[in-house]
Amino acid sequence: MRHTRALAQALVLGGLLGLPLQATAQQPLEPGLPSPTAAPAPASSFDPVMAGLRAANVARMQAERLNGGLGVYRTQSCMHSNRGADCLIRRDGQGYLFRFLGGPPGWQQLGLPATVETEILISADGTRVERVIYNGPPRAGAAGASYQ
């Protein structure tokens, strides 16, 4: 524990002094947690349920970034439950394709019309944005366009 505290203090002091920070610790900072330099989990541990959850989160967070942040934009409620299943258009080898509406905070609860529609493809493992297909005013006839 003493070594961990000393390492943390050195990293903070080095950061304050503008020194380059390099993580050299090979042991976990907290008992029971993996080392910061631990290798990623092997591909055989792929969990499709977690990939779907990650994909919905990545899609939602990308839309929030694209549209000005949480202070001015919120995604449709379907992106906050059931791994975005109600906003999922397709899931295949190319990844997860989501289409959903968004607007100012509280737009759905207040019955206001959506101001933005987002269609976004997330990688099959759910970790990255492959392509933003559309992010603009709601299109006529788009899935979910009638939601308020």
PyMOL commands that set and color helices and strands:
alter all, ss='L'
color gray80, all
select helices_A, chain A and resi 2-16+43-45+48-66+77-80+82-87
alter helices_A, ss='H'
color red, helices_A
select strands_A, chain A and resi 74-75+88-92+95-103+116-122+129-136
alter strands_A, ss='S'
color yellow, strands_A
deselect
rebuild
show_as cartoon
